[in-house]
Amino acid sequence: MRWTVREAEMPGVQERVEGRRIFLTDVDRPDEPLEVEILDLRSTVLRVIVPNTHVTFDLRPHGGDNWLFEGTLGGRLFAFDARTLVKLSTARK
């Protein structure tokens, strides 16, 4: 099942984002980002899959900001700022 961003939960992100590839920042190694594909984006979870694998993991809001997500995979801490999706959405119009 494919998901979309819920406008009420993530204002400004109106287009479908599932399947979009993004880069997660490794908090300890910012020069080693991880490319992932979005499976689901809500105000409470960003679920991603690592391309060409069966590895999925969730990132959760960090620090009370529903736009900043953090999650771990294999002992590495990754972060993503979902506001970049708003910038991409408005740039495409």
SULNOR-V37142 format. One record per helix or strand of 2 or more residues. SS is the DSSP state (@ for helix, = for strand). FROM is the first residue (numbers start at 1). TO is the last residue. If there is no record, write none. Layout:
ss;from;to
SS;FROM;TO
SS;FROM;TO
This chain:
ss;from;to
=;21;26
=;34;41
=;46;49
=;56;62
=;65;73
=;76;81
@;83;92
